[in-house]
Amino acid sequence: MSNGIDIVYIKRFENLINNENFLNKCFTTNEIQYINSKNIHKLETIAGIYASKEAFLKSIKKGINDYSVKDIEILHNKNSDPYIILHNEIKKDIEYTSISLSISHDNDYAIASVIILF
């Protein structure tokens, strides 16, 4: 078992929310669609998804430059519960039994926690 946690300052994403290059570099098409569906809470959503990717990398003792963050996809089920799908190299490199993800935001910060069972 391993865990990772990340906290981000939500306002950090104010200038990035409309930056196509940033969005396409860091988020999958599904993630961008989900972010755009959150009219009122768009900044909190993008911050939470980004924090989730960082928390996952911390849980596997890797950094932001070790894998493409687009290969860590944060999706939501019909109850809006977040979950992680891995793609490409990271999917090949990480053998796991389950991944648990929790995202929260309040006022100026978003936080994500990831627990992986190997």
Backbone torsions as a table, in degrees:
resi	resn	phi	psi	omega
1	MET	NA	145.7	177.6
2	SER	-148.2	150.6	178.3
3	ASN	-132.8	158.4	176.7
4	GLY	-146.6	148.4	179.6
5	ILE	-139.7	145.6	177.1
6	ASP	-144.9	144.6	177.0
7	ILE	-128.4	137.4	179.5
8	VAL	-130.9	151.3	175.8
9	TYR	-82.5	115.5	-172.5
10	ILE	-58.3	-41.2	-176.5
11	LYS	-64.7	-14.9	175.6
12	ARG	-58.7	-24.6	-175.7
13	PHE	-96.1	-0.1	-178.9
14	GLU	-57.4	-43.7	-178.9
15	ASN	-84.8	-8.0	-177.1
16	LEU	-102.5	-17.1	-173.5
17	ILE	-60.5	-28.5	179.6
18	ASN	-108.0	10.4	-179.3
19	ASN	-89.8	101.7	-176.7
20	GLU	-57.4	-39.9	-179.6
21	ASN	-62.1	-46.6	178.6
22	PHE	-62.0	-49.2	-178.2
23	LEU	-59.1	-46.8	-178.1
24	ASN	-70.5	-24.0	177.7
25	LYS	-77.7	-34.8	-171.1
26	CYS	-106.1	-20.2	-171.3
27	PHE	-129.5	145.9	176.8
28	THR	-77.4	168.3	176.9
29	THR	-57.8	-43.4	178.8
30	ASN	-61.3	-41.6	179.3
31	GLU	-65.8	-42.5	179.6
32	ILE	-63.2	-41.1	177.4
33	GLN	-62.0	-41.7	179.2
34	TYR	-64.9	-44.8	178.3
35	ILE	-58.8	-46.5	-178.7
36	ASN	-67.1	-21.6	178.7
37	SER	-77.0	-13.0	-177.8
38	LYS	-97.8	75.2	-174.6
39	ASN	-53.3	-54.1	-175.5
40	ILE	-78.2	-36.6	-173.2
41	HIS	-108.3	33.0	-176.2
42	LYS	-61.6	-45.3	-179.0
43	LEU	-65.1	-43.1	178.5
44	GLU	-62.0	-37.9	-178.8
45	THR	-67.6	-47.5	179.9
46	ILE	-63.4	-39.8	179.1
47	ALA	-64.8	-42.2	179.6
48	GLY	-64.8	-41.2	178.8
49	ILE	-66.8	-42.9	178.9
50	TYR	-63.2	-44.8	178.2
51	ALA	-60.1	-35.5	179.0
52	SER	-63.5	-42.1	179.1
53	LYS	-63.8	-43.4	178.5
54	GLU	-65.7	-41.6	179.3
55	ALA	-62.9	-39.6	177.2
56	PHE	-61.5	-47.8	179.6
57	LEU	-59.4	-40.3	177.4
58	LYS	-64.1	-35.3	-178.9
59	SER	-67.3	-24.8	177.4
60	ILE	-104.0	12.3	176.2
61	LYS	61.2	40.4	177.2
62	LYS	-123.6	167.2	-180.0
63	GLY	-112.1	176.2	-175.1
64	ILE	-62.9	-22.9	-179.3
65	ASN	-95.3	-2.4	-177.8
66	ASP	-79.5	-29.0	179.3
67	TYR	-142.0	160.7	172.5
68	SER	-71.8	127.8	-179.8
69	VAL	-67.0	-18.4	175.6
70	LYS	-69.3	-20.1	178.9
71	ASP	-80.2	-4.1	172.6
72	ILE	-110.3	100.4	-174.6
73	GLU	-101.0	128.1	179.3
74	ILE	-102.3	114.3	179.9
75	LEU	-117.0	173.4	-179.3
76	HIS	-135.0	136.0	178.4
77	ASN	-79.9	-175.6	-176.0
78	LYS	-64.0	-18.7	176.2
79	ASN	-94.0	7.7	-178.0
80	SER	70.9	15.0	175.6
81	ASP	-74.7	130.4	-179.3
82	PRO	-79.4	149.6	173.4
83	TYR	-149.4	165.1	-174.4
84	ILE	-113.6	134.9	170.6
85	ILE	-119.2	132.8	179.3
86	LEU	-101.3	148.4	-179.0
87	HIS	-133.1	160.1	171.1
88	ASN	54.0	-133.6	-173.2
89	GLU	-58.6	-42.7	-176.8
90	ILE	-64.2	-34.5	177.7
91	LYS	-65.6	-37.5	179.3
92	LYS	-71.8	-34.1	-173.1
93	ASP	-83.6	-26.4	-172.9
94	ILE	-106.6	117.2	174.5
95	GLU	-103.5	120.8	-175.5
96	TYR	-141.5	159.6	175.7
97	THR	-93.1	-45.5	177.5
98	SER	-155.9	157.8	176.5
99	ILE	-128.5	128.3	176.9
100	SER	-111.6	133.5	-178.1
101	LEU	-129.4	135.0	173.8
102	SER	-132.0	133.4	179.7
103	ILE	-125.4	139.3	176.1
104	SER	-145.9	153.7	173.6
105	HIS	-145.5	147.3	-179.5
106	ASP	-154.6	127.5	-179.0
107	ASN	52.6	-108.7	-171.4
108	ASP	-95.6	-3.2	-171.7
109	TYR	-130.6	148.0	170.8
110	ALA	-119.3	143.7	-178.4
111	ILE	-135.2	146.8	177.3
112	ALA	-137.2	143.8	177.6
113	SER	-128.1	133.6	179.3
114	VAL	-125.7	132.8	173.4
115	ILE	-123.3	127.8	179.5
116	ILE	-115.6	133.3	170.9
117	LEU	-103.0	127.6	-179.5
118	PHE	-101.6	NA	NA
